[in-house]
Amino acid sequence: MSRFQDVNKAFALARKKYDGYYSQCAYFAGAFSRALVDGFGWPRELVTWERPGAGPVAHVEDALVLEEDSYWHLGLLLRLSEDTGPQDALRIAVRFKRAGERYLLELFPGVEFDLTEPTAVAFQPALDALYDELALHYERGLELFLENRAGKLRIPFSPPEPKPLPDSGTPEGER
């Protein structure tokens, strides 16, 4: 066998290994998505997955991007109603990786959850933490923002868009 054939064979084995790793991680992402929707009772149509740098995708596994830090990254967009505009939706940057026989899941910077398997039971501590952060965001977000303590929020608070000015009937160029 030539060296070229050796390299080609090694490439094929590496591709197969990567495909297996991706498949395991896509399954993990799908299991997390189901656990989130089922555990919260969140309507599926109000949960959107986003591929970093590309925007919304139809399936959670299409949102996965393996980045230089060796974690899979994807965006989670949660809306409370069909009428919720993008500015009122909550965006959460999710990252995770498989490390040996375990998974490390990060929903908030610096807060990792160590999971042995991708099941609803294993996801429960992460989902409980997400619930607590969502509640804090809505219950105290404005207060912490106004006190310049919004850094205590793991889900960033941003003030709503200003309401449009009433139409005074004056042409725009004369205002």
C-alpha positions, 0 to 999 in steps of 0.5 A: 500500500502506498503512503497516499493510500495509507493517508486516504485510509486514515482520513476515512477512519477519522471521518467515520469517527467524527461522524459517530461523534457528531451523531452522539452529540446530535442525539444529545442536543435532540434529547435536551430539546425534548426535555426542555419542551416537555419539562417546561410544557413550552409550546414547540412552536415558540422554541427556536434553535439558531446556528451561530452566525447563520440564524434559525434552523428547522432542526436542533441538530442543524444548529450545531457548530463545533468550535475551536474550544472543542464545544458544540455551540448553538443558540436557543431562542425562547418566546412566550407567545406567537406575537413576541418580537425578536427583541422580546425573545430570550436568547441563550447561548448553549454549548456542550461536549462529550468528554469520555462517557460524560457530557458537559453542558453549559447554559450560562457562562461558567456554569457547567452541568456534568451529565452521564447520559442524555435523559430527561432525568439527567437534564433536570438540574440544568432545566431547574437552573434555567427555570430559576434564571428565567424567573429571576430575569423577569422578576428582578431584571428591570430592578437590577438593570436600574441599579446597575447590577444587571451583571448578576443576571445570567440571562442579560436584561435589555430594556424594551424598544421605545414606543413609537412616537404618535403621529402628529400629522406634521410631515416628517421633514417639518418636525 
